[in-house]
Amino acid sequence: VQTIDNTDASNKQGGQSLRKRGRHLNKENKPNEPDESFVCELEDGSVVSIDATDEQMREMRSALRDGDLVSQVSTMEVDIMPQTSQDQIVQGGDFLTARDNKKKIAKLPPGSIKTQTKARRLAEHSQRRLGTLFRTNRMLVILVNDIEERKPSFGARETSDKIFGTNGDPETPSVQLSGCSNNQTSLTPDSGDPAVNSLMDAPGVVEVNIAISISPFDGPAIENAAIEAAMEKLGIRLPGMFDFVAIVIEDCLDSSECGFAAYAYLNSWKSLYVKDFYTYPAIMTHELGHNFNLGHSGLTRTYDDWSCSMGNPLWGDHLDKMCFNPAKNWQIAHHGAWYVEHKSLLDPRTIPVSSHRLVGVSEYGLIESSYPTALAVMKLESRANTDYFLGFNRANRQNADNRLASNEVTLIKAGNNGEGYSESTFLTGLKQGENYTIPDFGGSGEELIISVDEIDISGSPGYADVSIVYGSPSSTPAPTPFCKGKWMKVTVDTDNYPGETSWEVLDKCDNDAVVMSVGGGQYTKASERYEKNKCVPDSRYEFIIHDRYGDGVCCSGGSGSYNVEYGSEVVVHGGEFGGSDTTTFGSCVNSPNPSTAQPTIKPSASPTSEPTIAPTNFPTKAPTSFPTDLPTTMPSSQPSSQPTSDAEVDSGGGTSKKYTTPNISEATDKANGVIFTITAKSRDIIITALGIVGMDDGGAKGKVKGKEAKKSDIRVFSHAGSYESFLGEQLGKKRSRRSRSKTSRSKTSRSKTSRSETSRSKRTRSSQSNVADWDEYFEDKVVMYPQEIVDVNLDEEITIPAGDTVSVYVVSKKGFSYKESACNEFDVYAESDDFVLKVGTTTKKEFKHMEKLADFAGRIVYQTGVSA
């Protein structure tokens, strides 16, 4: 610093060019307006702003994107000039005395920019921060109190808990990084030096005073002052033993000066946060991504990729579960950090036809034991600077709060060969049966077609099978599928009422496990052909097709038909039947389960539609296969008083069970919401789906009357423990059969931020409830049918430890069926081998107005864990 103070306008100082990335939120930014700036890091570690022309800034940005200018590596010659503004000088007190009353600025010489990037230095440092992804990273947070005593609202101890979880906070940046990296990366407040730790105000946190104001905002000046103050307090030079340093300031007086939540330096160690945004785990994960040298990701503009932390991250203290996209994951893996064992580069010109199984990074740790040849990330080599990257965006665990293309195959485009800094573009998310065409792939004149043949998230890990075909379909042979069992193909030509048709295939040698199915309402187009393929083991199977109206698929309501191929043989064919038709084929033999075989798949037919220009080419929907576990027809006869759970094989290697409550035939009452409790017996219970009984609004007292489908907004909440112990005033209403004293709670609400456009993500706190910590596990529109159970696949599993109780709350805007209870509240009314169900209550409105005692009626799909 003293050296800079003594430098006049004629002196030249060698420096390093750093790109600063900001989380800009002011609405004045144009969609394609650059959001970056450059500063010069001098040899003494301080930073100064760069005075450059607009043309020079454009050159610098272009060089950065082409890889010719590398943050923290490239150097340039600059003139260090004094600015005319005068810093505030404060004598005495706790504030540091400013050492110079003149600010400095780095002025670029006229003409084109001149940078130097030495090859050896580039090799050593171009991705140096990615090297920190192998370990636990030491991090220091600096809370700044400026000369006008503006300081962050959270103190040192609260900050330490929110960043590192030192007091038990379960949702922190450290937890998020650990989950996304398969436990390879985390953050620690420990400096490694007990003497330094003893000088901190809380683990990993120091509070400092600076002798300047944060308003008007001057980033370099504030950073320099904060770093200098922290170094003086700790008696070390920064970053020193720390991998990352985060500076936190209060908001500027004029919000236009701080039109961002945070910014970070690329390929570096430093970031700066405004107000309490540093407590949002996803925001800090985003900025740390920049420190790792990752660029932004967008769809139509910089921040609108909601599938990735480097797009628009999540805004909230408890909204953090979003990982990086395939382009960022490839960059990380390429430099030897995460996902190294399950990444693959494919050159389609060398291998024009191929099939692959993809597993989401949130379940990366399960790949080796389930699908050893599956991939977490793929690069499609274009032989140009811009390449394409594929991954399965599994929306669970540390990626559960994802908002775009959940449980879809995502295709991302990025430059710099995916190896260095580059902003990426989200091209598409593909569902099962969809495909995407990249015309003129890599300037070859040939198209590349990516097809998703199957997506299965019923097990853990879930997977997506994809086929990739390069070149004209007429000249390229179809992919050769690999299957250790036999291929089963179910073809249905619908009649005039496609929504009435459903079917399932049961494995008779494996306790009637459902291996393939399509539920009522899934077929939507009349007189349309639907196909579904799956590799299945040699076994004895039962194919059952249903028609809800009872007239089959031919011939009074159209000319429909169905066909089942098993291996190379047609084993089922028909069309005329009543309410259902059953055919059995195959035989029980001992053969390996194909789900553990090499993950190649039978592709759908090559698309024939003309391609459009990427990236506006959205997927072409093909009426092929559909997800399993959709609505199934309710049993016609009343089940026994104690139904037995029937096992269901999931292709992820685990076993799911289905338990149907014994009161289905008596479920003739209508409710908009039902709260009930479940207590696990001797084993952990993991609930993956809830089956809800549909009904219409036509009957007296809610009795089922019609047969029309109704689409309703469904939400599922859960809370650990019995709801009796945490009722708020709105839920503490007296009921007819039992009264309860009201539990008083103060009403809390989450404040809204004006800094970004936010939308509610799945699995978020209820904003309407005054009961504490209800978590949302599902929110979507669901087609409901009278007298049918619709399985609602939860966005995240509800886990009940052995011997514990959870409360479950199901809400339907248009209502669903339940049975009014004749028992007392919290009495056991049904049980399986693994859990008991207790009497609950209905609600008239969401989290309001308890009305009648209720027995939940429906189905619970679950897995069992360890014994107590």
Secondary structure, 3 states (H helix, E strand, C coil): CHHHHCCCCCCEEEEEEEEEEEEECCCCCCCCCCCEEEEEEECCCCEEEEECCHHHHHHHHHHHHHCCCCCCCCEEEEEEEEEEEECCCCCCCCCCCCCCCEEEEEECCCCCCCEECCHHHHHHHCCHHHHHHHCEEEEEEEEEECCCCCCCCCCHHHHHHHHHCCCCCCCCHHHHHHHHCCCCCEEECCCCCHHHHHCCCECCEEEEECCCCCCCCCHHHHHHHHHHHHHHHHCCCCCCCCCEEEEEECCCCCCCCCCEEEEEECCCCEEEEECCHHHCHHHHHHHHHHHCCCCCEECCCCCCCCCCCCCCCCCCCCCCCCCCCHHHHHHHHHCCCCCHHHEEEECCCCCCEEEEEECCHHHHHHHHHHCCCCECEEEECCCCCCEEEEEECCCCHHHCCCCCCCCCEEEEEECHHHCCCCCEEEEEEECCCEEEEECCHHHCCCCEEEEEEEEECCCCCCEEEEEEEECCCCCCCCCCCCCCCEEEEEEEECCCCHHHEEEEEEECCCCCEEEEEECCCCCCCCCCEEEEEEEECCCEEEEEEEECCCCCCEECCEECEEEEEECCEEEEEECCCCCEEEEEEECCCCCCCHHHCCCCCCCCCCCCCCCCCCCCCCCEECCCCCCCCCCEECCCCCCCCCCCCEEEECCCCCEEEEEECCCHHHCCEEEEEEEEEEEECCEEEEEEEEEEEECCCCCHHHCCCCCCCEEEEEEEEEEECCHHHHCCHHHCCCCCCCCCCCCCCCCCCCCCCCCCCCCCCCCCECCCCCCCCCEEEEEEEEEECECEEEEEEEEEEEEECCCCEEEEEEEEEEEEEEEECCCCCCCEEEECCCEEEEEEEEEEECCEEEEEEEECCEEEEEEEEEEC
